[in-house]
Amino acid sequence: MIKNPSFEEENSNNSGGLLGCLPILRYFFSLKSSKFRCDQLPKIPTSSSRSLLLLISSFISIAILTEGKALAQSVLDSIEECDILAAHPDDPQRMADGIADDQIVPRLAILACEDAIDFDSEEPRFAFQLGRALLAVGQQDEAFALFQTASGTDYAAAWAYLGDAHQFGLGTPVDGQQAYQAYQKALDLGFLAAEGQIAQLTFDGALYARPFVQLFFEGQYPRITGAVADPAAGAPSRNYVFSLVQTLLLECEPFLQPGNVPALYGFRYPANWTPSDDEPIEIAIETSVAEYDAAVFLRRHGCSGLIAQHMFDSFNRYLAQGSWED
């Protein structure tokens, strides 16, 4: 009976072949131990090259899985509780899935992010996330200061929140130009959600089916009055403006001054109005057109942004002067 050679014997006789201590095997074992030697492998019968290939494959698989597990653990170690509790979903530099503003649990997030800053005071991510948590409990001045700190290292999400602060007056006076510039900076740095905020601060009259939205935005009240006084188109135009304001009132907080509420109805139904004035189909059409334009405006500008507040002020100014009654 012929004795099968040992692993060492085949290794010495086939150092350049399949049965040698392959460099790739030595590499994977060296990941975990620099003291690995071929003679440490067990002596096994190798009746065929296929058996040895299976053995080597098993060693390599174990080495890869072990190294991958260690890498995963090191990545998870870099995630802090502050990330889990206060990261923003659109932050390109976040370390967790992120959470919406109204879903933040302030007390937990504040404690976690303060601890994170104590651990690493140079990390802008923690300053930004603590700012979000403080903003959730109304500490606007402190939040604004933290956003400024994080933005100093070009942290994209912090620039976006500085834009909000300047647009809505959170810890700083309202300043549309500063808000626009901050949003643009955030967008340039990769905070893509800032694109919507830039649109919110940009008025485009071409988006609307009728010119009245732009006329109110620009304060061109004589042109509005001329349109509603036109004998042919006056009634549909009055109904359009009335329906536009009414639709916005239904979606937003009441923005008309109390004295302008009856003025709005006086505008819609002037002294010479009769029920027959509303019979033409054009009246119903203008109601739907106004609702469409109101939806476009709200989707782009919302109820609380600078453009929205400017429009609401314009409605009040026009109704207060009552020029359509002259």
C-alpha positions as CSV (number, residue, x, y, z in Angstrom):
1,M,0.0,0.0,0.0
2,I,1.4,3.3,-1.0
3,K,1.4,5.9,1.8
4,N,-0.1,9.3,0.9
5,P,2.4,12.1,1.4
6,S,1.7,14.6,4.3
7,F,0.8,18.2,3.6
8,E,4.3,19.3,4.5
9,E,5.8,16.7,2.1
10,E,3.6,17.9,-0.7
11,N,4.4,21.5,0.3
12,S,8.1,20.8,0.0
13,N,7.8,18.9,-3.2
14,N,5.3,21.2,-4.9
15,S,6.3,24.6,-3.6
16,G,5.3,26.2,-6.9
17,G,2.1,24.2,-7.5
18,L,-1.3,23.8,-6.1
19,L,-0.2,22.0,-2.9
20,G,2.2,24.7,-1.8
21,C,1.6,27.3,0.8
22,L,-0.2,29.6,-1.6
23,P,0.6,33.3,-1.2
24,I,-3.1,34.2,-1.0
25,L,-3.6,31.8,1.9
26,R,-0.7,33.4,3.7
27,Y,-2.2,36.8,3.0
28,F,-5.5,36.1,4.5
29,F,-4.1,34.5,7.6
30,S,-1.7,37.4,8.0
31,L,-4.8,39.6,8.5
32,K,-5.3,38.1,11.9
33,S,-1.9,36.8,12.8
34,S,1.6,37.8,11.6
35,K,3.0,34.5,13.0
36,F,1.2,32.2,10.6
37,R,3.4,29.5,9.1
38,C,2.6,26.8,6.6
39,D,3.8,24.1,9.0
40,Q,1.0,25.1,11.4
41,L,-1.6,23.6,9.1
42,P,-2.8,20.2,10.0
43,K,-1.5,17.1,8.3
44,I,-4.3,15.9,6.1
45,P,-4.6,13.4,3.3
46,T,-4.8,15.0,-0.1
47,S,-5.9,12.5,-2.6
48,S,-6.8,15.2,-5.1
49,S,-6.2,18.8,-5.9
50,R,-9.9,19.4,-5.5
51,S,-9.9,18.5,-1.8
52,L,-7.2,21.0,-1.1
53,L,-9.0,23.7,-3.1
54,L,-12.0,23.2,-0.9
55,L,-9.9,23.5,2.2
56,I,-8.2,26.7,1.0
57,S,-11.6,28.1,0.0
58,S,-12.9,27.5,3.5
59,F,-9.9,29.2,5.1
60,I,-10.3,32.2,2.8
61,S,-14.0,32.5,3.5
62,I,-13.5,32.4,7.2
63,A,-10.8,35.1,6.9
64,I,-13.0,37.4,4.8
65,L,-16.0,37.0,7.1
66,T,-13.9,37.7,10.2
67,E,-12.4,40.8,8.7
68,G,-15.8,42.0,7.4
69,K,-17.3,41.6,10.8
70,A,-14.5,43.6,12.4
71,L,-15.0,46.3,9.8
72,A,-18.7,46.5,10.4
73,Q,-18.1,46.8,14.1
74,S,-15.7,49.7,13.6
75,V,-18.3,51.6,11.4
76,L,-21.1,51.1,13.9
77,D,-18.8,52.4,16.7
78,S,-18.6,55.8,14.9
79,I,-22.4,56.3,15.3
80,E,-23.5,58.2,18.3
81,E,-26.8,58.4,20.1
82,C,-26.9,62.0,18.9
83,D,-26.9,60.8,15.3
84,I,-29.8,58.5,15.9
85,L,-31.9,61.1,17.8
86,A,-31.2,64.2,15.8
87,A,-29.7,63.6,12.4
88,H,-31.6,65.2,9.5
89,P,-32.9,62.8,6.8
90,D,-31.5,65.0,4.0
91,D,-28.2,65.7,5.5
92,P,-25.5,64.4,3.1
93,Q,-23.1,64.1,6.0
94,R,-25.4,62.3,8.4
95,M,-24.4,59.0,10.1
96,A,-27.9,57.7,10.7
97,D,-31.2,57.5,8.8
98,G,-32.4,60.9,10.2
99,I,-35.5,62.1,11.8
100,A,-38.0,64.9,10.9
101,D,-38.1,68.1,12.9
102,D,-41.5,67.3,14.5
103,Q,-40.4,63.8,15.4
104,I,-37.4,64.8,17.6
105,V,-37.6,64.0,21.2
106,P,-35.9,67.1,22.5
107,R,-34.9,66.1,26.0
108,L,-33.2,62.9,24.9
109,A,-31.6,64.5,21.8
110,I,-30.2,67.4,23.8
111,L,-28.6,65.1,26.4
112,A,-27.2,62.8,23.7
113,C,-25.8,65.6,21.6
114,E,-24.3,67.5,24.6
115,D,-22.5,64.2,25.5
116,A,-21.3,63.9,21.9
117,I,-19.9,67.4,21.9
118,D,-18.1,66.7,25.2
119,F,-16.5,63.7,23.5
120,D,-15.6,65.6,20.3
121,S,-16.1,69.3,20.4
122,E,-14.6,69.8,16.9
123,E,-17.2,67.7,15.1
124,P,-19.7,70.1,13.3
125,R,-22.3,67.3,12.9
126,F,-22.9,67.3,16.7
127,A,-23.2,71.1,16.8
128,F,-25.8,71.1,14.0
129,Q,-27.8,68.2,15.6
130,L,-27.8,69.9,19.0
131,G,-29.0,73.0,17.3
132,R,-32.0,71.1,15.8
133,A,-32.8,69.7,19.2
134,L,-32.7,73.1,20.9
135,L,-34.8,74.6,18.1
136,A,-37.5,71.9,18.8
137,V,-38.0,73.4,22.3
138,G,-37.9,77.0,21.1
139,Q,-34.4,77.9,22.2
140,Q,-33.9,79.8,18.9
141,D,-30.9,82.0,19.9
142,E,-28.9,79.0,21.1
143,A,-29.8,77.0,18.0
144,F,-28.9,79.8,15.7
145,A,-25.4,80.1,17.3
146,L,-24.8,76.4,16.9
147,F,-25.8,76.5,13.2
148,Q,-23.4,79.3,12.8
149,T,-20.6,77.2,14.4
150,A,-21.3,74.2,12.2
151,S,-21.6,76.3,9.1
152,G,-18.1,77.7,9.8
153,T,-16.7,74.3,8.6
154,D,-19.1,74.3,5.5
155,Y,-21.5,71.8,7.1
156,A,-24.2,71.8,4.4
157,A,-27.3,71.1,6.6
158,A,-26.2,73.9,9.0
159,W,-26.3,76.4,6.1
160,A,-29.8,75.2,5.3
161,Y,-31.0,75.9,8.8
162,L,-29.3,79.3,8.8
163,G,-31.5,79.9,5.7
164,D,-34.6,79.0,7.8
165,A,-33.4,81.2,10.6
166,H,-33.1,84.2,8.3
167,Q,-36.3,83.5,6.5
168,F,-38.5,83.0,9.5
169,G,-36.7,85.1,12.1
170,L,-35.4,82.2,14.3
171,G,-32.9,83.7,16.6
172,T,-32.1,86.5,14.1
173,P,-34.0,89.2,12.3
174,V,-35.9,88.3,9.1
175,D,-33.6,88.8,6.1
176,G,-34.7,87.4,2.7
177,Q,-31.4,88.1,1.0
178,Q,-29.4,86.3,3.8
179,A,-31.9,83.4,3.7
180,Y,-31.5,83.0,-0.1
181,Q,-27.7,83.1,0.1
182,A,-27.6,80.6,3.0
183,Y,-29.9,78.2,1.0
184,Q,-27.8,78.5,-2.1
185,K,-24.7,77.7,0.0
186,A,-26.4,74.6,1.4
187,L,-27.4,73.5,-2.1
188,D,-23.8,74.0,-3.4
189,L,-22.5,71.8,-0.6
190,G,-24.9,69.0,-1.3
191,F,-28.0,69.7,0.8
192,L,-30.4,69.1,-2.1
193,A,-33.6,69.9,-0.1
194,A,-32.5,73.6,-0.1
195,E,-33.5,73.8,-3.7
196,G,-37.2,73.9,-2.6
197,Q,-36.4,76.6,-0.1
198,I,-34.7,78.7,-2.9
199,A,-37.9,78.2,-5.0
200,Q,-40.0,79.4,-2.0
201,L,-38.1,82.7,-2.0
202,T,-38.3,83.1,-5.8
203,F,-41.5,84.5,-7.3
204,D,-42.4,83.4,-10.9
205,G,-45.6,85.0,-12.3
206,A,-45.4,82.7,-15.4
207,L,-46.6,79.8,-13.2
208,Y,-50.1,81.2,-12.8
209,A,-53.1,81.0,-15.2
210,R,-54.2,84.6,-14.5
211,P,-52.1,87.8,-14.1
212,F,-53.6,88.8,-10.8
213,V,-51.2,86.9,-8.6
214,Q,-48.3,88.8,-10.1
215,L,-50.2,92.1,-10.0
216,F,-50.8,91.6,-6.3
217,F,-47.2,90.6,-5.8
218,E,-45.9,93.7,-7.5
219,G,-48.6,96.0,-5.9
220,Q,-50.1,97.1,-9.2
221,Y,-53.4,98.0,-7.7
222,P,-54.6,100.4,-10.5
223,R,-54.3,97.5,-13.0
224,I,-56.3,95.2,-10.8
225,T,-59.0,97.9,-10.3
226,G,-59.1,98.5,-14.1
227,A,-59.6,94.8,-14.8
228,V,-62.5,94.3,-12.3
229,A,-64.2,97.5,-13.6
230,D,-64.3,96.3,-17.2
231,P,-67.9,95.8,-18.1
232,A,-67.2,92.6,-20.1
233,A,-64.7,90.8,-17.8
234,G,-65.3,92.5,-14.5
235,A,-67.6,89.9,-12.9
236,P,-65.3,86.9,-13.7
237,S,-62.3,88.9,-12.6
238,R,-63.9,89.8,-9.2
239,N,-64.8,86.2,-8.7
240,Y,-61.3,85.0,-9.5
241,V,-59.7,87.4,-6.9
242,F,-62.4,86.5,-4.4
243,S,-61.9,82.7,-4.9
244,L,-58.1,83.1,-4.8
245,V,-58.2,84.8,-1.4
246,Q,-60.8,82.5,-0.1
247,T,-58.8,79.4,-1.0
248,L,-55.7,80.7,0.6
249,L,-57.6,81.6,3.7
250,L,-58.9,78.0,3.9
251,E,-55.3,76.6,3.8
252,C,-53.5,79.2,5.9
253,E,-54.0,80.9,9.2
254,P,-56.4,83.9,8.8
255,F,-54.3,86.6,7.3
256,L,-56.9,89.3,6.5
257,Q,-57.3,92.1,8.9
258,P,-60.8,92.0,10.5
259,G,-61.9,95.1,8.6
260,N,-60.9,93.6,5.3
261,V,-63.2,90.6,5.6
262,P,-66.4,92.5,4.8
263,A,-64.3,94.5,2.3
264,L,-63.6,91.3,0.4
265,Y,-67.3,90.5,0.1
266,G,-68.0,94.1,-0.9
267,F,-65.4,93.6,-3.6
268,R,-67.0,90.4,-4.8
269,Y,-70.5,91.7,-4.6
270,P,-70.6,95.4,-5.5
271,A,-73.6,97.6,-5.0
272,N,-74.9,97.0,-8.5
273,W,-74.5,93.2,-8.4
274,T,-77.5,91.0,-9.2
275,P,-77.8,87.1,-9.1
276,S,-78.0,87.0,-12.8
277,D,-74.4,88.3,-12.9
278,D,-73.2,84.9,-11.7
279,E,-75.1,82.9,-14.2
280,P,-72.5,82.9,-17.0
281,I,-70.3,79.8,-17.1
282,E,-67.2,82.1,-17.0
283,I,-67.9,82.7,-13.3
284,A,-67.7,79.0,-12.4
285,I,-64.6,78.7,-14.6
286,E,-62.8,81.5,-12.8
287,T,-63.5,79.8,-9.5
288,S,-61.7,76.7,-10.7
289,V,-58.8,78.7,-12.2
290,A,-58.4,80.6,-9.0
291,E,-58.3,77.4,-7.0
292,Y,-55.6,76.1,-9.3
293,D,-53.5,79.2,-9.0
294,A,-53.9,79.1,-5.2
295,A,-52.6,75.5,-5.1
296,V,-49.6,76.4,-7.2
297,F,-48.8,79.3,-4.9
298,L,-49.1,77.2,-1.7
299,R,-47.0,74.4,-3.1
300,R,-44.2,76.8,-4.0
301,H,-44.4,79.4,-1.2
302,G,-46.5,77.8,1.6
303,C,-48.3,80.0,4.2
304,S,-45.4,81.3,6.3
305,G,-42.5,82.2,4.0
306,L,-41.5,85.7,3.0
307,I,-43.3,85.6,-0.4
308,A,-46.5,84.4,1.3
309,Q,-46.4,87.1,3.9
310,H,-45.7,89.7,1.2
311,M,-48.8,88.5,-0.7
312,F,-51.0,88.5,2.3
313,D,-49.9,92.1,3.1
314,S,-50.7,93.1,-0.4
315,F,-54.2,91.7,-0.2
316,N,-54.8,93.7,2.9
317,R,-53.4,96.9,1.4
318,Y,-55.6,96.6,-1.6
319,L,-58.8,95.8,0.3
320,A,-58.2,98.5,2.8
321,Q,-57.9,101.3,0.2
322,G,-61.2,100.3,-1.5
323,S,-60.1,101.7,-4.8
324,W,-62.5,99.5,-6.8
325,E,-65.5,101.4,-5.4
326,D,-64.4,104.7,-7.0
